[in-house]
Amino acid sequence: MSSDGPPGPEPREDRDHTATLMDAMRAALALIDDVEALRLENRQLREALEGRALIERAKGMLMARRGCDEATAFEILVGLSRKQRRKVRAVAADVADNAGIQPLM
C-alpha cells in the first residue's frame, strides 16, 4: 500500500474491528460500573447489619438494666437519639460501651 496520495476511507474491515472494540470497551466500562455499585451496596448492607446488631445489643443491656421489654428499650434509645440529636446507632454504641457506667435519662 502506497502513502503517496491523500488518505482514503478506512477499509471496511478496520471499521468493523474498531466498532467491535468500542462495543467491548463500553461493555467493560458498564461492568466496572456494575461492580462498583455492588461494592457500594455491599458496604452499605454490612454497615446496616452491624448497626442493627449494635442496636440489638444495646436494647438487651437496657432490658437487663431497666427490667423493661424490647419495645421500651428501643423507645429509650430513640428518645436519647432525639434529645442528643444523634443517630440511634451512635446512641446504641454509647450504651453498649458505657454499660453500667453512666445512668441513662
N, C-alpha and C positions, 0 to 999 in steps of 0.2 A: 504494500500500500504506500502510495507516494504522498508526501506532505507538501507538494508544490502549490496546490490551489487552496482556496478558502475551505475551511472545514465544512463538510456537508452534514446532512442529517445523521443522527446517531443510528447505527444499524438496529434493526428491529430486535434482534436477539439481545443486544446490550440493554435496550429499553425494557425488555421483558425481565431480564435479570435484575435490573435496577428496581423495577416495580416490586418484584418478589422480595428483594432485600428490604425495601422500605416497608412492605407489609409485615415482614418478620420482625423488623425493628419496632414497629408500632405495637405488635402483639407482645413483644418482650417488655416494652415500657408499660403496657397495660398490666402485665403480670407483676411487674415490680410494684406498681401502684396497689394492686390487689394484696400483695404480700405485706406491704406497709400498712394497709388498712387492717389486715388481720392481726398484725403485731400490735397496733394501737388498741384494737378491740380486746385482744388477749390481755394486755396490760390493764385496761380498764376493768375487765372482769375479775382479774386477780385482786386488784385494789378493792373492788366492791366486796369480794368474798372475804378478804382479810378484814375489812371494815365491819362486815356483818358478824364475823367471828368475835371481834373485839367487843362489839355491842352486846352480843350474847353473853360473853364472859362478864362484862360489867353488870348486866342485868342479874346474872346469877349471884354476883357479890352483893348487890343491893338486896336481893331477895333474902339472902342468908343474914345479912346485917340488919335489915329492917323487918324481916319476917313478913314481907309483902308478897303479893303474887306478881307474875310476869308483867301483866299489863301496867300495874302500878309502878314497877321498877322502870319500865320504859317511859312512863309519864314523868318520872323523876328526871331521867336523862334528858327528855325533851324540854322539860321546864328549865333545867340548868342550861341547856343549849340556848334557849331563847333569852334567858336572863343574862348570860355571858356573851351573847351574840357570836356563838361559835357553832361549828358543826357538831352534830350528835356524836360522830366518830371521835372527834377531839375530846369531848367531854368524857366519853366512854374510856378513852385511853387514860385520862387523868384518874378516873375512878379505879381502873384496873391497876395503875401504877401506884396510887396512894391508898390502896386497900387498908382500911383501919387507921390511917394516919390523920386524915382531916375529916371533920364532920361535914355532912352534906346538907345543904339548905339550912 
